[in-house]
């Protein structure tokens, strides 16, 4: 008797093995090792198996299921709820249909809005936005994050404050520069440019150029955009730098503390054969302006990873810096975590003594420059939370950012 498989059966078997359903039935083992620190609300990434491109699920030995988001480069990302120092955890990884979006991104005119569970997280102002009544158009600006909210919905950033109309939420800019013999100031937009006169023009600016992409997802949402650092002191105006922003947003729970996290990677390259020289100066780089409720000197608190407050922390160096105060009767704030790969890490701080503003300022340590063919890359994780600053939590979050948990996939 012939017990072989018929041609028709063989055809059906080959078709099934080649189908997406066969790929989704495959399983892998993912082992996560905490290393020498506790992990909670930890962002974990690894190269996804090539068979997985439409999302996946992790299932732990106790049956806990976690969504996995896979980007267009094949990088998989999930959030580990809790893993103690020295411990390891094993998950089963399987293909799955796309999970519901936790972080949603929506475009409204020139603004890209991010929400989690329907609650606002932050907005990215692309083209220059409107100015408050009575403020001259020279102070219109874009290419920044504002407003930024805590998980509890409290606003932590300010925009167009009366004392510094050019401050704009969270932004990147250089102050004291030299470019082809000129000295464009990309930070103080409108200051000293005849700003008291109607129709005044900027002598330099950071301008939004394009939105390359944006996305929503079950683990993170984000965008990639491009900016131009333009010197208007010549005719025609000339670009000094080109910048790319890669921004990724997460909502995590770190040991019972809800957090909004924003990862910002800025890559700056020379726009021509001319370098941008950056002489020693006390501020310029990543800037943050706090909520206008914190304008009174006694209404804002600042804390560095060294334990320094506002008075002692200016011109020191550290791993992170926190800015906060009361909003709607409760404490709120944000911290900037500095990646150890950044230039001149630990990086210097400018902690303003008169207004709620902080800056990560590498130029404090001396002259340097951005040269053609050598991109300047800076990485920051912005942690936004309700409550007063928790130094132990911020230390742990920084360690997790600096040295993520080890992942093995088999």
PANU-457566 format. One record per residue (C-alpha): residue number from 1; residue in one letter; x, y, z. Coordinates in pm, 1 decimal, always signed. Layout:
BEGIN
+-----+---+----------+----------+----------+
|   k | r |       xx |       yy |       zz |
+-----+---+----------+----------+----------+
| NUM | A |        X |        Y |        Z |
...
+-----+---+----------+----------+----------+
This chain:
BEGIN
+-----+---+----------+----------+----------+
|   k | r |       xx |       yy |       zz |
+-----+---+----------+----------+----------+
|   1 | X |     +0.0 |     +0.0 |     +0.0 |
|   2 | X |   +131.5 |   +346.0 |    -85.1 |
|   3 | X |   +169.0 |   +552.1 |   +237.2 |
|   4 | X |   +344.3 |   +852.5 |    +71.6 |
|   5 | X |   +195.4 |  +1199.0 |    +63.3 |
|   6 | X |     -6.9 |  +1279.7 |   -244.9 |
|   7 | X |    +95.8 |  +1575.2 |   -469.3 |
|   8 | X |   -214.0 |  +1765.3 |   -358.2 |
|   9 | X |   -134.9 |  +1712.8 |    +10.8 |
|  10 | X |   +224.3 |  +1818.0 |    -42.6 |
|  11 | X |   +103.9 |  +2137.4 |   -213.7 |
|  12 | X |   -127.6 |  +2216.9 |    +80.1 |
|  13 | X |   +154.9 |  +2155.7 |   +330.8 |
|  14 | X |   +398.6 |  +2380.8 |   +145.6 |
|  15 | X |   +133.9 |  +2655.7 |   +121.8 |
|  16 | X |    +64.6 |  +2640.0 |   +495.3 |
|  17 | X |   +433.1 |  +2655.4 |   +586.6 |
|  18 | X |   +481.3 |  +2960.9 |   +366.8 |
|  19 | X |   +178.8 |  +3144.8 |   +503.6 |
|  20 | X |   +179.6 |  +3419.6 |   +771.0 |
|  21 | X |     -8.5 |  +3180.7 |   +999.7 |
|  22 | X |   +289.2 |  +2944.3 |  +1007.3 |
|  23 | X |   +522.7 |  +3230.5 |  +1103.9 |
|  24 | X |   +293.6 |  +3338.6 |  +1384.0 |
|  25 | X |   +301.6 |  +2984.5 |  +1527.6 |
|  26 | X |   +678.9 |  +3002.3 |  +1577.9 |
|  27 | X |   +812.3 |  +3064.4 |  +1926.2 |
|  28 | X |  +1133.0 |  +3202.7 |  +2069.6 |
|  29 | X |  +1269.2 |  +3227.1 |  +2421.2 |
|  30 | X |  +1364.1 |  +3571.5 |  +2548.1 |
|  31 | X |  +1580.7 |  +3583.7 |  +2859.6 |
|  32 | X |  +1615.7 |  +3915.2 |  +3040.5 |
|  33 | X |  +1894.3 |  +3970.5 |  +3293.4 |
|  34 | X |  +1877.9 |  +4264.6 |  +3533.3 |
|  35 | X |  +2250.6 |  +4285.0 |  +3601.6 |
|  36 | X |  +2366.2 |  +4485.1 |  +3902.9 |
|  37 | X |  +2059.5 |  +4707.6 |  +3940.6 |
|  38 | X |  +1686.2 |  +4686.2 |  +4000.6 |
|  39 | X |  +1459.4 |  +4732.3 |  +3699.8 |
|  40 | X |  +1104.0 |  +4867.3 |  +3710.3 |
|  41 | X |   +923.9 |  +5023.4 |  +3417.0 |
|  42 | X |  +1240.0 |  +4945.3 |  +3221.2 |
|  43 | X |  +1251.9 |  +5006.3 |  +2845.1 |
|  44 | X |  +1405.9 |  +4700.9 |  +2679.8 |
|  45 | X |  +1498.6 |  +4653.5 |  +2315.0 |
|  46 | X |  +1645.8 |  +4376.7 |  +2102.1 |
|  47 | X |  +1667.6 |  +4274.8 |  +1733.0 |
|  48 | X |  +1343.0 |  +4096.2 |  +1647.2 |
|  49 | X |  +1353.6 |  +3759.9 |  +1468.5 |
|  50 | X |  +1311.9 |  +3827.8 |  +1096.8 |
|  51 | X |   +983.9 |  +3634.4 |  +1092.0 |
|  52 | X |   +823.7 |  +3895.6 |  +1319.2 |
|  53 | X |   +734.8 |  +4227.5 |  +1162.4 |
|  54 | X |   +371.7 |  +4290.9 |  +1259.1 |
|  55 | X |   +398.5 |  +4296.3 |  +1636.0 |
|  56 | X |   +454.5 |  +4026.1 |  +1893.2 |
|  57 | X |   +370.4 |  +3921.2 |  +2248.1 |
|  58 | X |   +584.1 |  +3813.6 |  +2541.0 |
|  59 | X |   +439.4 |  +3565.7 |  +2790.2 |
|  60 | X |   +614.4 |  +3503.1 |  +3121.6 |
|  61 | X |   +611.0 |  +3178.1 |  +3315.3 |
|  62 | X |   +333.8 |  +3314.4 |  +3541.4 |
|  63 | X |   +116.7 |  +3395.7 |  +3238.9 |
|  64 | X |   +177.6 |  +3771.8 |  +3229.4 |
|  65 | X |   +153.5 |  +3899.8 |  +2872.1 |
|  66 | X |   +336.7 |  +4208.5 |  +2744.4 |
|  67 | X |   +302.1 |  +4375.5 |  +2404.6 |
|  68 | X |   +611.5 |  +4404.1 |  +2186.8 |
|  69 | X |   +642.5 |  +4680.1 |  +1929.0 |
|  70 | X |   +864.0 |  +4622.4 |  +1624.9 |
|  71 | X |   +975.1 |  +4922.7 |  +1422.5 |
|  72 | X |  +1055.0 |  +4938.3 |  +1052.7 |
|  73 | X |  +1421.6 |  +4858.6 |  +1119.9 |
|  74 | X |  +1329.0 |  +4533.7 |  +1295.5 |
|  75 | X |  +1399.5 |  +4659.9 |  +1646.2 |
|  76 | X |  +1167.8 |  +4515.5 |  +1912.0 |
|  77 | X |  +1079.2 |  +4715.5 |  +2224.2 |
|  78 | X |   +883.6 |  +4629.2 |  +2538.0 |
|  79 | X |   +854.9 |  +4760.1 |  +2894.6 |
|  80 | X |   +966.9 |  +4529.9 |  +3174.9 |
|  81 | X |   +739.0 |  +4580.9 |  +3479.5 |
|  82 | X |   +980.3 |  +4462.9 |  +3748.9 |
|  83 | X |  +1303.4 |  +4266.7 |  +3775.8 |
|  84 | X |  +1524.5 |  +4269.7 |  +4082.8 |
|  85 | X |  +1898.6 |  +4321.3 |  +4091.1 |
|  86 | X |  +2084.2 |  +4006.6 |  +3980.5 |
|  87 | X |  +1764.5 |  +3832.3 |  +3871.4 |
|  88 | X |  +1665.0 |  +3698.3 |  +3531.7 |
|  89 | X |  +1330.2 |  +3629.7 |  +3370.7 |
|  90 | X |  +1231.2 |  +3411.6 |  +3077.1 |
|  91 | X |   +955.0 |  +3496.4 |  +2833.1 |
|  92 | X |   +799.9 |  +3311.9 |  +2542.9 |
|  93 | X |   +796.9 |  +3531.8 |  +2232.5 |
|  94 | X |   +528.7 |  +3470.7 |  +1971.5 |
|  95 | X |   +396.0 |  +3656.6 |  +1673.7 |
|  96 | X |    +63.6 |  +3830.1 |  +1727.6 |
|  97 | X |   -170.5 |  +4078.2 |  +1574.9 |
|  98 | X |    -99.9 |  +4441.5 |  +1653.1 |
|  99 | X |   -198.3 |  +4536.1 |  +2009.4 |
| 100 | X |   -404.4 |  +4851.2 |  +2073.7 |
| 101 | X |   -204.0 |  +5173.3 |  +2073.4 |
| 102 | X |   -100.7 |  +5294.3 |  +2418.2 |
| 103 | X |    +72.9 |  +5602.4 |  +2280.1 |
| 104 | X |   -125.9 |  +5783.7 |  +2011.9 |
| 105 | X |     +6.5 |  +6052.7 |  +1779.2 |
| 106 | X |   -213.1 |  +6301.9 |  +1595.2 |
| 107 | X |   -133.7 |  +6598.1 |  +1374.7 |
| 108 | X |   -332.7 |  +6920.9 |  +1410.6 |
| 109 | X |   -209.0 |  +7192.4 |  +1176.4 |
| 110 | X |   +152.8 |  +7264.3 |  +1266.6 |
| 111 | X |   +138.5 |  +7069.6 |  +1593.4 |
| 112 | X |   +201.0 |  +6700.1 |  +1656.1 |
| 113 | X |    +14.5 |  +6587.9 |  +1969.5 |
| 114 | X |    +91.2 |  +6282.2 |  +2184.3 |
| 115 | X |   -158.5 |  +6119.3 |  +2417.6 |
| 116 | X |   -169.2 |  +5812.2 |  +2640.9 |
| 117 | X |   -506.2 |  +5663.2 |  +2719.3 |
| 118 | X |   -663.3 |  +5978.2 |  +2578.9 |
| 119 | X |   -468.5 |  +6200.9 |  +2820.1 |
| 120 | X |   -223.4 |  +6457.4 |  +2675.9 |
| 121 | X |   +147.8 |  +6387.2 |  +2716.6 |
| 122 | X |   +316.9 |  +6660.2 |  +2510.5 |
| 123 | X |   +309.5 |  +6842.3 |  +2178.8 |
| 124 | X |   +575.0 |  +6912.0 |  +1918.3 |
| 125 | X |   +544.2 |  +7258.9 |  +1764.8 |
| 126 | X |   +672.8 |  +7230.3 |  +1409.5 |
| 127 | X |   +636.9 |  +7560.4 |  +1222.2 |
| 128 | X |   +645.0 |  +7880.6 |  +1434.4 |
| 129 | X |   +333.5 |  +7896.8 |  +1648.7 |
| 130 | X |   +122.0 |  +8193.1 |  +1754.3 |
| 131 | X |   +247.6 |  +8441.9 |  +2012.9 |
| 132 | X |    +49.2 |  +8578.6 |  +2307.6 |
| 133 | X |   -142.9 |  +8901.5 |  +2257.1 |
| 134 | X |    +89.7 |  +9200.2 |  +2262.5 |
| 135 | X |   +403.0 |  +8996.8 |  +2176.2 |
| 136 | X |   +574.9 |  +9089.0 |  +1850.0 |
| 137 | X |   +588.7 |  +8832.7 |  +1565.9 |
| 138 | X |   +970.0 |  +8823.9 |  +1581.7 |
| 139 | X |   +926.1 |  +8594.1 |  +1882.5 |
| 140 | X |   +725.5 |  +8332.9 |  +1693.1 |
| 141 | X |   +915.7 |  +8005.9 |  +1700.4 |
| 142 | X |   +885.6 |  +7634.4 |  +1631.9 |
| 143 | X |  +1105.2 |  +7323.8 |  +1650.2 |
| 144 | X |  +1034.7 |  +7260.2 |  +2019.9 |
| 145 | X |   +825.1 |  +7055.7 |  +2264.1 |
| 146 | X |   +543.3 |  +7235.3 |  +2445.7 |
| 147 | X |   +315.3 |  +7186.0 |  +2631.7 |
| 148 | X |   +451.1 |  +6892.2 |  +2832.6 |
| 149 | X |   +227.3 |  +6725.6 |  +3093.6 |
| 150 | X |   +270.1 |  +6482.7 |  +3383.2 |
| 151 | X |    +65.9 |  +6158.4 |  +3389.0 |
| 152 | X |   -171.6 |  +6345.8 |  +3621.2 |
| 153 | X |   -224.6 |  +6617.5 |  +3360.0 |
| 154 | X |    -14.9 |  +6894.4 |  +3519.9 |
| 155 | X |   +170.2 |  +7132.5 |  +3289.5 |
| 156 | X |   +546.6 |  +7148.2 |  +3349.4 |
| 157 | X |   +676.4 |  +7366.0 |  +3062.1 |
| 158 | X |   +643.6 |  +7735.0 |  +2980.0 |
| 159 | X |   +644.4 |  +7924.7 |  +2650.0 |
| 160 | X |   +697.4 |  +8295.4 |  +2567.4 |
| 161 | X |   +744.2 |  +8399.4 |  +2933.8 |
| 162 | X |   +746.7 |  +8777.6 |  +2989.6 |
| 163 | X |  +1111.5 |  +8783.7 |  +3101.5 |
| 164 | X |  +1244.7 |  +8574.0 |  +2808.8 |
| 165 | X |  +1005.3 |  +8573.9 |  +2513.7 |
| 166 | X |  +1240.6 |  +8340.3 |  +2322.4 |
| 167 | X |  +1219.4 |  +8057.3 |  +2575.9 |
| 168 | X |  +1016.7 |  +7775.8 |  +2425.2 |
| 169 | X |   +934.5 |  +7464.6 |  +2630.5 |
| 170 | X |  +1211.1 |  +7215.2 |  +2549.3 |
| 171 | X |  +1450.4 |  +7302.3 |  +2267.5 |
| 172 | X |  +1805.0 |  +7267.4 |  +2133.1 |
| 173 | X |  +2009.2 |  +7575.6 |  +2038.1 |
| 174 | X |  +2355.8 |  +7729.1 |  +2067.6 |
| 175 | X |  +2414.6 |  +8077.1 |  +2204.1 |
| 176 | X |  +2771.0 |  +8201.1 |  +2158.9 |
| 177 | X |  +2893.1 |  +8077.8 |  +1817.1 |
| 178 | X |  +3125.8 |  +8166.6 |  +1530.6 |
| 179 | X |  +3035.1 |  +8085.6 |  +1172.2 |
| 180 | X |  +3234.8 |  +8214.1 |   +875.0 |
| 181 | X |  +3347.9 |  +8516.8 |  +1074.8 |
| 182 | X |  +2999.3 |  +8600.8 |  +1201.6 |
| 183 | X |  +2852.0 |  +8529.4 |  +1545.2 |
| 184 | X |  +2494.8 |  +8401.2 |  +1505.4 |
| 185 | X |  +2298.2 |  +8348.0 |  +1828.7 |
| 186 | X |  +2049.5 |  +8064.0 |  +1777.5 |
| 187 | X |  +1920.9 |  +8074.4 |  +2137.3 |
| 188 | X |  +1804.7 |  +8432.0 |  +2201.9 |
| 189 | X |  +1565.6 |  +8451.8 |  +1909.1 |
| 190 | X |  +1464.6 |  +8815.3 |  +1861.0 |
| 191 | X |  +1670.5 |  +8950.5 |  +2149.8 |
| 192 | X |  +1880.1 |  +9248.8 |  +2042.4 |
| 193 | X |  +1742.9 |  +9236.0 |  +1689.7 |
| 194 | X |  +1528.5 |  +9548.0 |  +1717.5 |
| 195 | X |  +1261.9 |  +9336.7 |  +1884.5 |
| 196 | X |  +1094.6 |  +9650.8 |  +2018.1 |
| 197 | X |  +1008.9 |  +9749.1 |  +1661.3 |
| 198 | X |   +725.4 |  +9610.3 |  +1453.2 |
| 199 | X |   +850.8 |  +9406.8 |  +1159.5 |
| 200 | X |  +1183.9 |  +9323.6 |  +1323.7 |
| 201 | X |  +1365.9 |  +9031.7 |  +1162.0 |
| 202 | X |  +1564.1 |  +8751.8 |  +1317.6 |
| 203 | X |  +1940.6 |  +8756.0 |  +1273.6 |
| 204 | X |  +1955.3 |  +8381.4 |  +1340.1 |
| 205 | X |  +1703.8 |  +8106.9 |  +1407.4 |
| 206 | X |  +1639.1 |  +7734.0 |  +1445.4 |
| 207 | X |  +1366.1 |  +7653.5 |  +1195.0 |
| 208 | X |  +1157.1 |  +7341.4 |  +1143.8 |
| 209 | X |  +1232.4 |  +7190.9 |   +801.9 |
| 210 | X |  +1029.3 |  +6871.4 |   +765.6 |
| 211 | X |   +846.4 |  +6593.2 |   +943.5 |
| 212 | X |   +998.1 |  +6271.4 |   +811.4 |
| 213 | X |   +761.1 |  +6035.2 |   +990.7 |
| 214 | X |   +549.3 |  +5988.4 |  +1301.2 |
| 215 | X |   +390.4 |  +5683.6 |  +1458.6 |
| 216 | X |   +165.1 |  +5546.6 |  +1731.4 |
| 217 | X |   +196.6 |  +5211.1 |  +1903.1 |
| 218 | X |   +124.1 |  +4976.5 |  +2192.8 |
| 219 | X |   +463.3 |  +5049.4 |  +2354.5 |
| 220 | X |   +576.0 |  +5383.5 |  +2214.3 |
| 221 | X |   +493.6 |  +5664.9 |  +1975.3 |
| 222 | X |   +726.1 |  +5915.9 |  +1819.6 |
| 223 | X |   +852.6 |  +6114.8 |  +1527.2 |
| 224 | X |  +1158.9 |  +6197.5 |  +1319.6 |
| 225 | X |  +1197.4 |  +6557.0 |  +1202.7 |
| 226 | X |  +1457.0 |  +6791.4 |  +1057.8 |
| 227 | X |  +1559.7 |  +7142.8 |  +1164.8 |
| 228 | X |  +1777.5 |  +7414.7 |  +1013.7 |
| 229 | X |  +2013.9 |  +7648.1 |  +1202.4 |
| 230 | X |  +1999.4 |  +7957.4 |   +980.3 |
| 231 | X |  +2233.6 |  +8258.1 |   +984.7 |
| 232 | X |  +2038.5 |  +8560.4 |   +856.3 |
| 233 | X |  +2327.1 |  +8805.4 |   +889.9 |
| 234 | X |  +2423.5 |  +8743.9 |   +525.8 |
| 235 | X |  +2227.7 |  +8776.7 |   +202.9 |
| 236 | X |  +2109.8 |  +8524.3 |   +107.5 |
| 237 | X |  +2077.7 |  +8360.9 |   +447.2 |
| 238 | X |  +2296.6 |  +8057.1 |   +501.6 |
| 239 | X |  +2243.0 |  +7734.3 |   +693.7 |
| 240 | X |  +2509.8 |  +7662.6 |   +952.8 |
| 241 | X |  +2376.1 |  +7328.5 |  +1077.7 |
| 242 | X |  +2126.0 |  +7064.3 |   +981.9 |
| 243 | X |  +1962.9 |  +6879.4 |  +1270.4 |
| 244 | X |  +1757.7 |  +6562.2 |  +1298.9 |
| 245 | X |  +1536.8 |  +6495.8 |  +1598.9 |
| 246 | X |  +1435.3 |  +6139.0 |  +1684.4 |
| 247 | X |  +1177.5 |  +6151.7 |  +1962.0 |
| 248 | X |  +1020.5 |  +5843.4 |  +2123.2 |
| 249 | X |   +752.9 |  +5861.9 |  +2393.4 |
| 250 | X |   +661.0 |  +5599.4 |  +2654.3 |
| 251 | X |   +418.8 |  +5569.7 |  +2946.1 |
| 252 | X |   +563.8 |  +5344.2 |  +3215.4 |
| 253 | X |   +503.6 |  +5251.6 |  +3575.7 |
| 254 | X |   +825.6 |  +5250.0 |  +3776.1 |
| 255 | X |   +754.1 |  +5061.2 |  +4096.3 |
| 256 | X |   +415.3 |  +5227.2 |  +4145.4 |
| 257 | X |   +512.5 |  +5569.0 |  +4005.8 |
| 258 | X |   +351.7 |  +5654.2 |  +3669.6 |
| 259 | X |   +594.4 |  +5831.4 |  +3436.7 |
| 260 | X |   +586.3 |  +5990.4 |  +3096.1 |
| 261 | X |   +922.5 |  +5936.2 |  +2926.2 |
| 262 | X |  +1048.9 |  +6118.0 |  +2619.7 |
| 263 | X |  +1370.3 |  +5999.3 |  +2456.9 |
| 264 | X |  +1530.2 |  +6274.1 |  +2247.3 |
| 265 | X |  +1821.9 |  +6208.9 |  +2012.2 |
| 266 | X |  +1957.7 |  +6518.2 |  +1836.6 |
| 267 | X |  +2202.1 |  +6470.9 |  +1546.8 |
| 268 | X |  +2362.4 |  +6790.4 |  +1417.0 |
| 269 | X |  +2576.9 |  +6808.6 |  +1104.4 |
| 270 | X |  +2745.0 |  +7097.0 |   +924.7 |
| 271 | X |  +2532.7 |  +7229.7 |   +639.2 |
| 272 | X |  +2838.0 |  +7329.3 |   +434.5 |
| 273 | X |  +3216.5 |  +7294.7 |   +437.1 |
| 274 | X |  +3229.9 |  +7549.0 |   +723.5 |
| 275 | X |  +3251.3 |  +7443.2 |  +1088.4 |
| 276 | X |  +3034.3 |  +7592.5 |  +1361.1 |
| 277 | X |  +3272.5 |  +7707.0 |  +1632.8 |
| 278 | X |  +3145.0 |  +7708.7 |  +1990.0 |
| 279 | X |  +3361.1 |  +7921.2 |  +2221.3 |
| 280 | X |  +3343.8 |  +7872.4 |  +2595.6 |
| 281 | X |  +3011.8 |  +8003.7 |  +2726.4 |
| 282 | X |  +2793.1 |  +7942.5 |  +3027.7 |
| 283 | X |  +2477.5 |  +7827.8 |  +2847.3 |
| 284 | X |  +2357.3 |  +7684.4 |  +2517.3 |
| 285 | X |  +2254.4 |  +7328.5 |  +2427.1 |
| 286 | X |  +1940.7 |  +7156.0 |  +2555.9 |
| 287 | X |  +1713.1 |  +7414.8 |  +2718.3 |
| 288 | X |  +1403.5 |  +7372.5 |  +2936.2 |
| 289 | X |  +1168.3 |  +7647.0 |  +3052.5 |
| 290 | X |   +938.4 |  +7553.5 |  +3339.4 |
| 291 | X |   +575.4 |  +7637.2 |  +3401.5 |
| 292 | X |   +513.0 |  +8011.0 |  +3444.9 |
| 293 | X |   +363.6 |  +7936.5 |  +3788.7 |
| 294 | X |   +723.6 |  +7874.8 |  +3895.1 |
| 295 | X |   +848.8 |  +8220.7 |  +3793.0 |
| 296 | X |   +876.6 |  +8347.5 |  +4153.4 |
| 297 | X |  +1216.7 |  +8248.2 |  +4287.0 |
| 298 | X |  +1064.4 |  +8067.5 |  +4584.4 |
| 299 | X |   +812.2 |  +7877.5 |  +4368.6 |
| 300 | X |  +1056.6 |  +7651.7 |  +4184.6 |
| 301 | X |  +1286.8 |  +7372.5 |  +4301.2 |
| 302 | X |  +1592.6 |  +7236.6 |  +4124.3 |
| 303 | X |  +1795.4 |  +6929.0 |  +4212.2 |
| 304 | X |  +2098.8 |  +6764.4 |  +4051.9 |
| 305 | X |  +2232.2 |  +6409.0 |  +4066.5 |
| 306 | X |  +2499.2 |  +6540.0 |  +4304.7 |
| 307 | X |  +2232.9 |  +6648.8 |  +4553.8 |
| 308 | X |  +2281.1 |  +7017.5 |  +4475.0 |
| 309 | X |  +1993.6 |  +7264.1 |  +4481.6 |
| 310 | X |  +1943.3 |  +7579.5 |  +4276.2 |
| 311 | X |  +2207.5 |  +7780.8 |  +4461.0 |
| 312 | X |  +2483.3 |  +7519.7 |  +4455.6 |
| 313 | X |  +2404.8 |  +7340.5 |  +4129.3 |
| 314 | X |  +2482.0 |  +7608.9 |  +3870.5 |
| 315 | X |  +2798.8 |  +7536.4 |  +3667.7 |
| 316 | X |  +2837.1 |  +7190.0 |  +3820.6 |
| 317 | X |  +2831.7 |  +6863.3 |  +3626.3 |
| 318 | X |  +2606.2 |  +6563.8 |  +3669.8 |
| 319 | X |  +2405.4 |  +6272.9 |  +3533.3 |
| 320 | X |  +2062.8 |  +6430.8 |  +3570.8 |
| 321 | X |  +1890.0 |  +6751.7 |  +3675.9 |
| 322 | X |  +1532.1 |  +6806.2 |  +3798.6 |
| 323 | X |  +1305.7 |  +7110.7 |  +3765.4 |
| 324 | X |   +972.5 |  +7132.4 |  +3944.4 |
| 325 | X |   +717.0 |  +7309.8 |  +4158.8 |
| 326 | X |   +349.2 |  +7314.3 |  +4249.9 |
| 327 | X |    +80.5 |  +7303.5 |  +3980.8 |
| 328 | X |   -288.2 |  +7306.9 |  +4073.7 |
| 329 | X |   -202.4 |  +7250.4 |  +4438.0 |
| 330 | X |    +30.2 |  +6953.5 |  +4391.6 |
| 331 | X |   +397.4 |  +6898.9 |  +4312.3 |
| 332 | X |   +504.8 |  +6816.6 |  +3956.8 |
| 333 | X |   +821.5 |  +6830.4 |  +3752.3 |
| 334 | X |  +1054.2 |  +6686.8 |  +3494.8 |
| 335 | X |  +1408.4 |  +6555.1 |  +3498.7 |
| 336 | X |  +1664.3 |  +6544.1 |  +3219.3 |
| 337 | X |  +1869.9 |  +6223.6 |  +3222.1 |
| 338 | X |  +2200.1 |  +6258.1 |  +3034.7 |
| 339 | X |  +2331.5 |  +5960.8 |  +2838.5 |
| 340 | X |  +2693.7 |  +5867.6 |  +2918.0 |
| 341 | X |  +2783.9 |  +5866.5 |  +2547.5 |
| 342 | X |  +2726.6 |  +6242.8 |  +2529.4 |
| 343 | X |  +3014.7 |  +6482.3 |  +2468.7 |
| 344 | X |  +3185.3 |  +6591.9 |  +2791.1 |
| 345 | X |  +2975.0 |  +6359.3 |  +3008.4 |
| 346 | X |  +2889.5 |  +6419.7 |  +3289.9 |
| 347 | X |  +2768.6 |  +6738.3 |  +3128.9 |
| 348 | X |  +2767.6 |  +7086.9 |  +3285.7 |
| 349 | X |  +2446.3 |  +7254.3 |  +3402.2 |
| 350 | X |  +2323.7 |  +7609.3 |  +3370.6 |
| 351 | X |  +2070.0 |  +7647.0 |  +3651.0 |
| 352 | X |  +1916.5 |  +7990.1 |  +3620.1 |
| 353 | X |  +1905.2 |  +8181.0 |  +3952.7 |
| 354 | X |  +1620.1 |  +8410.8 |  +3850.5 |
| 355 | X |  +1371.2 |  +8205.2 |  +3649.9 |
| 356 | X |  +1260.1 |  +7840.8 |  +3616.1 |
| 357 | X |  +1502.2 |  +7744.7 |  +3342.8 |
| 358 | X |  +1776.2 |  +7482.4 |  +3310.7 |
| 359 | X |  +2024.2 |  +7407.4 |  +3036.9 |
| 360 | X |  +2265.1 |  +7122.8 |  +2962.2 |
| 361 | X |  +2564.3 |  +7332.3 |  +2853.0 |
| 362 | X |  +2874.8 |  +7148.3 |  +2722.9 |
| 363 | X |  +3033.7 |  +7479.1 |  +2615.2 |
| 364 | X |  +3096.1 |  +7564.5 |  +2982.2 |
| 365 | X |  +3407.3 |  +7344.7 |  +2970.0 |
| 366 | X |  +3584.7 |  +7534.5 |  +2693.6 |
| 367 | X |  +3604.8 |  +7601.5 |  +2320.8 |
| 368 | X |  +3496.1 |  +7329.3 |  +2078.4 |
| 369 | X |  +3332.5 |  +7299.5 |  +1736.3 |
| 370 | X |  +3105.1 |  +7093.7 |  +1514.9 |
| 371 | X |  +3307.0 |  +7008.7 |  +1205.0 |
| 372 | X |  +3211.5 |  +6884.3 |   +857.4 |
| 373 | X |  +3179.3 |  +6509.2 |   +830.6 |
| 374 | X |  +3156.6 |  +6457.2 |  +1207.6 |
| 375 | X |  +2795.0 |  +6454.1 |  +1333.0 |
| 376 | X |  +2734.6 |  +6582.2 |  +1683.7 |
| 377 | X |  +2494.6 |  +6340.5 |  +1856.3 |
| 378 | X |  +2335.8 |  +6407.1 |  +2196.4 |
| 379 | X |  +2093.1 |  +6180.3 |  +2379.0 |
| 380 | X |  +1858.7 |  +6270.0 |  +2662.8 |
| 381 | X |  +1570.7 |  +6098.0 |  +2841.8 |
| 382 | X |  +1309.8 |  +6336.3 |  +2979.5 |
| 383 | X |  +1119.5 |  +6194.2 |  +3277.8 |
| 384 | X |   +793.3 |  +6372.4 |  +3360.3 |
| 385 | X |   +615.9 |  +6289.7 |  +3685.7 |
| 386 | X |   +375.3 |  +6405.9 |  +3951.4 |
| 387 | X |   +516.0 |  +6460.4 |  +4299.4 |
| 388 | X |   +839.1 |  +6593.6 |  +4439.9 |
| 389 | X |  +1171.8 |  +6474.7 |  +4298.7 |
| 390 | X |  +1278.5 |  +6129.8 |  +4417.5 |
| 391 | X |  +1657.8 |  +6120.4 |  +4392.0 |
| 392 | X |  +1679.7 |  +5743.5 |  +4447.9 |
| 393 | X |  +1425.9 |  +5680.4 |  +4171.4 |
| 394 | X |  +1604.3 |  +5916.7 |  +3932.7 |
| 395 | X |  +1938.2 |  +5748.2 |  +4006.7 |
| 396 | X |  +1784.0 |  +5410.8 |  +3923.0 |
| 397 | X |  +1617.8 |  +5542.6 |  +3607.3 |
| 398 | X |  +1946.0 |  +5696.0 |  +3494.2 |
| 399 | X |  +2132.3 |  +5367.9 |  +3553.5 |
| 400 | X |  +1866.4 |  +5184.2 |  +3353.8 |
| 401 | X |  +1901.0 |  +5435.7 |  +3069.3 |
| 402 | X |  +2280.5 |  +5425.4 |  +3073.7 |
| 403 | X |  +2307.1 |  +5046.0 |  +3090.2 |
| 404 | X |  +1989.9 |  +4865.5 |  +2976.7 |
| 405 | X |  +1913.5 |  +4510.4 |  +3084.2 |
| 406 | X |  +2081.8 |  +4233.5 |  +2884.2 |
| 407 | X |  +1858.7 |  +4037.1 |  +2645.6 |
| 408 | X |  +1914.7 |  +3697.8 |  +2487.6 |
| 409 | X |  +1681.9 |  +3558.9 |  +2218.0 |
| 410 | X |  +1684.3 |  +3193.2 |  +2116.3 |
+-----+---+----------+----------+----------+
